Structures are given as C-alpha cells and as structure tokens.
Amino acid sequence: MIRRYAFREIAAVLGAGILAGSIPSHEAALAQKLCAYGQRLMDLDAEDLADPDVAHGASLDTSLVDQARETVPADLIRRGAACRMPQVPREQPRAALRSLVPAYQLVLESVEIRWRRQEMAAILAGVHLMSQYAYLLAWESVLGHAADPAELARDEAFAGLDSRFGAWDVTGCPHIRPEKAAASRALRVADSTALSWRNYLNRQHSTVARALGACAAQCMNPCTVISTRTEEDRVRLGAACRAAFAFADSALIRLRHAAPVGHGFGVPSRDEVAETWRHSRVSISRHGPVGELVLTEDGFPLPGLVTLLSGIAGRTLRPDTLLADMAAEIAARLHT
C-alpha cells in the first residue's frame, strides 16, 4: 500500500488496530497523521496544505491520533504549503499566488502515480487543472507573481487609466463578458471579505488566467497590459499563451467531459487516454515553437507534457518528489 501511495487505506488499517501488536501506538498515531496529510497532497487539496493537523481525507482513529507526540515533518509541510491558495485577501505568504511552479510539480507527480494506478478520471482532472492556469505560468516570469489580485490592483499596467483590463465600456478588447467581469473583480477583490475572496478564487481566477492569455496571444490593439512590456517579453508571452490555448482546447482536455469528473458517466481506459494525447500532441505542436516542445520524448506518462509546460513557463519544471518523500516517511515510522 505504501508503494501505491494508498494513504487513505493505510490510515484505515492502522485505525482498525490490525497492526496493533507489532507497531507502537505512538508510531501508528504519527503514521495516521502523515497519511492524512499525504492524502490531501494526493487530492490536491490546496486549501489545507499549510496545516498538518487538519485530519479529513483519511480514515483516522481520532483517539489514536491524539497519542501522536510528533507531527508531520516541517520540511514536508513547507513544501506542501508552497502549493496553498491563500484563503483570506492579505494572507502571508502568498504561496501559489506568488508562484504556481510548486503546485504544477506536485500535480505532475500525482499524475505519474495515478497513471501507475490506472486512475484515469483523476488524471484527467489534474491535466484539466493544469490547462486552466497554464497562461499564468507564462505570465509569472513577467509579473513576478501568478496574477495575485493584490499585486494586479497596485500595477498601473492593469489598474491605470490607459488600461482596458476589466473595463466594460471599451471596444477592441478580445475579452468576452465573463473575462471582463472576472478581470474587473480581480482588481477589487483584495479589499473584500474572506468569503468574497474565496468565491473569486473558486469561480473566477481561472477565467482571469484565460483573459491574460487573450491579452498576450489574441489582442490586436493592446493596452498597457501588453504595451508596457519589452519586445522580448511580448514575443515570449505570445508564443507561450498560444501554446497554452492549444493545450486547453486539445482533445485530451475535451476527453475530461466524458468522465465522471465532467458531464458524462464513462471513464476512458489508459489506452484511450494515451491515444487521445498522441493526437493532442500533433495538434498542439502546430501552434508555434513553444507548441512544438510537446513532441519531445521526456519520459513522462503523457510524453512531452512536462517539456511543454516548461516551455510555457520559461523555466524547467519536473515532477516533485513530495508524495514519494511522504510515503518514505510513513514507511520509516511503520518499520520502526
């Protein structure tokens, strides 16, 4: 079970007392805490990744957990917390609003594990998530953050008089109405309530990401969002966001809607996912030099995906080892 990263199942076995005669209770208690946190990492539960004591996500025996004299190692919490989405407007550190790279690398590691476990619905959900925010990977190196609303509201390129970002009464902007609404809210939400902030993250932040993609790749009459950038940045952003659009509109992402996580009831097989990705790679590769990177054989279960995302980000991405390190920590506790 440890090799399969079956954190929830390990917690259930420990909670049932099956190993009570061979494992000290305090070690079993800590292992359950580790399982709870590991399951949240597997589920990409970014809301709670800074808290080692939130116990949902695994079948915990609370009386056993109370015996734990230790907690999840600080280094694992630190790495997990880097993937967290801040839950109040001014929360520090900004974590995934500062950089999406740690979150993407965790998702990539999760996809590798899910591929071995043949959990196609979870893979499609993870890939869909990466496609939604890929535009922000492209913008991150230019902005210095991942479209943090608090930063956008202070940036004259977005909030100044010559910007059309989030403006309703302008022409020549490629943003559709939902994108304009999301962009407008992004400039105001940092001064709102915690509930309004969370609603924005849940419903509109991914729309802002796509709007920024349109600014870079589709706008024929750019405002200060683009015009204030260097020529080098404009060229790179345009190429990266065109590749991000191609990825988001690919057959693999459309396949998600045939799975339970979408609108249907079928779950594609691993062969179906692999074949759909093969067609998607060819399609994405037609969208410029960044898109061509998807044809690289990089050893990932979906070949070329890591290289494509690295090209969009303008830096090397690789699957994390956070889940593997969590599994090793659990194994060490149970072998003690």
N, C-alpha and C positions, 0 to 999 in steps of 0.2 A: 504493500500500500504506500509506503514511503517513496519507493521508486516511481509510482504512478502519481505522486503528489495528491493522494486521496486524503486531504486534511480532514474533511468532514467525517469520513469513515473511521479514521484513526481516533478522532475525538470520541466517536460513538463507542468504539471498542474499549477505550480507556474508561469512559463513563459507565459502561456496563460492568466494570470490575473483572473482566475476563483475564486480565494480566495482573490482578492484584497480588498474587502470590510471588511474582517474580520482579516486580518493579516497585520501588519505594513510593509511597503515596505522594510525597512532595515532588518527586521527579515526574510522576504521572500528571500531577496538577499543573506543573510548568509546561509539560508537553501539550496539555489541553489548551493552555493559553497560546502557545506557539501555533497550534492547529487553527485556533480561532482567527489569529492574525494572518496566517498563511492562506486561509480560505478567503479572507477579504481581499488579499492580493490577487488570488485566482479569479475572484469575481469582479476585479477592477472597481472595488467599492471606494472610490477616491474620497468620499466624504469623511470616512473614519480612519484613514491610514496614518494619522498622527497620534492615534490613541491606542495604546497596547491593551487597554482593559475593556474595550467595547467587545462584548462576547458573542454578538449574533453572528451567524454564518457558519457555526459548527455546533454539533450536538454536545453541549457542555454539561457536565455534572457540577453544578454551582458549589455544592458542598466540598467537592474535591478541589475545585479551583481556588477556593478560599484558603486552602492549605499551602498554596504556592508562595514561597518566601522570595522568589525572584520574579522578574518579568521578562518580556521579550528583549533581547539584547539591543542596546541603544543604537548600534550601527545599523541594524536592520530597520528599526523604527525611523531613523534619519533618512534612510534610502526610500522607505515607503512614503514618508511624509513629503518627500520631494514631488510625489505624484498627486498630492492632495489638491482639490479645488477649495480655495478659501470659502468659508460658509457665512462670513459677515463682510461688509464692504471694506473695512480697513484692517482686516486681519493680517498679521505678520507672522511668519514670512509669506510671500506671495506664491511660493511653490509653483504649481502648474500654470499660473498666470504670469510667472516670470519666465519659465521655460517648460515647453512640452516634451523636451527630449527624454527626461526620465520616465514619463508616462508612456511614451511611444516604445521605449526599450522594454518596459515591463509588459506591454501588450504583445510585443513581438515574442518575448519569452513565453508568454501564456499561449500564443498561437502555436508555437513549436510543441508545447506539452499537449495541447488539445489535439494536435494532428496525430501524435502518437496514440492518444486515447480515442481517436476517431470520433471526436465530438464536433461534428460539422456545424451544428447550429451555433455553438459558442464561437467557433472560428469566424463564421460569417458576421456575427455581432461585433467581434473585435476588429475585423477588417473594415466593416462599415464605420465604426467609430473613428478609425484612423483616417478614412477617406473624408469624413466630415471636417476634420480640423487640419488637414494637410496644408491648406492655404496659410495657416498660422505658422507652420514650420518654415514656410518660405519667408514670411514677414518677420519672423523672430529676430533674425540677424540684423535686419534693418532698423526695427523699432527698439530692440533691446529688451523686449518683453513679448508675451504671447497675446497681444491685444487686450491687455489689462485695462478695463474700463476707467480705473482711477488715473492711469497714465494717459489714455486717449483724451480724457477731459482736460488735461493740462497741456496737450500738444496743439499748437497753433495750426499745424497742418490738418488736423481733424476738427478742431473746435473754433478756428479763426473765422473771420468774416469772409475770406475768399475760399473757404471750404464748402463743398456741396455734400459732405458726408452727413447723412441723416436729415438732409433738407427736403421738405416735401414740395416746395413751390419753385422747383428749378427744372429746366429741360436739359437734355444732353447727357444725363446721367444714366448708366446702364442698369442701375439698381431697380428691381421690381418692388412693389409695395411692401411685402414682408421684410425685405432687406432694408428699405428706408426706415421702416418702423423699428427694426432691431438696432440699426445704426444710431438712430436718434436716441433710443433708450440707453444705449451703451455710453453715451456722453453724459447721462444724468444719473445713472443707477448707483454710482459710487456714493452719492449723497442720500440714498434712500434707506429704507428699513432692511433688516436682515431678511425678512420674508420676501420683499420685493427683489432683493439681490439674488436669493436662491431661485426665485421664479425666472429671473433673467438668465441665470446660468443653465437652468433646465430647459428653457424654451427658445432662447434667442441667441445665445453665444455662438452656437454653430452656424446660425444664419449670418451673424456678423463676420464669421470666418469666410463664408462663401461671398459675402459682399466685398470683402477685402480682395478676394481672388478676382472678382469682376473689375475692381479698380485697377489691378495690375495687368490683367490679360484681355479685358474687353472694352475698356473706356477709350473712346476716340477723341474725347475733349476733356482731358484730365484737369482736375482741380489741384489744390495744393497737396492733397493726399499723395499724389504721384509727382506733380511738377517740382516739388521741393527736394526730390531725391536726385542723387547723382545719376549720370547716364549709365554708369556701370550697374548701379542698383536697379534702375528701371529695366534694363535688359535682363538681368538675372531674375527679378521678380516676375516679369512677363513670361519667361520661359518656364520657371518653376510652377507658376499658377496655371499655365496651360496644361502642364503635365498633371497637376492636381485635379483639374476639371476632368481630364480624360480618365483618371483613376476613379473619381467619384461617379462618373457616368458609365463605367465599364460594365461588362456582362457579369463579372463576379459580384459587384455591388448589387446589381439588379437581381441576382440569384437569391439574395437575402430575403426577398419578398415571397419566396416560395417555401421558406422555413417557418417554424412556429414563432420565431422572433419577429417575423414580418406579418403578412396578411393571409397566409395560407396555412396548410396543415402538413405539407410534406417536408421531409428533411433530405437534402441531397446526399448521396454517398461520397466517399472520399474521391473515387474516380471521377464522379461528376464535377466536383469542385476543382480537381486538377485539370480536367479538360476545359472547363469554363475559364479558368485562369490562363490556360495556354492561349485561348482566343483573345482574352483581355490583354495579354502582353503584346500581341501583334497590334491590336488597336491602339493601345497607349503609346507604343513606340513611334507611331506616325505623327505625334504631336511635339516635334522638335527634339533638340539634343538631350534635354533632361528626360523626356519620354523614352528615348532610345536606351537609357540606362536599364530599363526594366527587362531588356533582353539578356542582361548579364546572368551567368550561371553562378550564383553566390552561395549555393548550398542550403538555402532556406527551403522549408517545405513548399512554399509558394515561391519558386525561383525568381529572382530579380526584384522581389518586393522590398527587401532591405536596401538594395542598391538604389532603387527608385526613390524611396523615402530619403535616403542620404543625399541624393541629388537635389530633391526639393528643398531639404533643409540647408544645403550648402555646407554640410559637415558630416562626418562619418557616424552613422547610427549602427548599433548592433544589439541583438537580443541581450537583455540583462541576465544576471545570474541570481537575482534576488530570491526567486522561488526555489532554485536549487540550493542556495545557502540556507533558506528557511528549512527545507527538507533535511539538510545535513545537521542542522541544529536539533531538530526533533529526533533524528536517529541517534545523535550523541546522547541525548537525555534518556532515551529508552534503552540504550546499550549500557548506560551507567549502572 
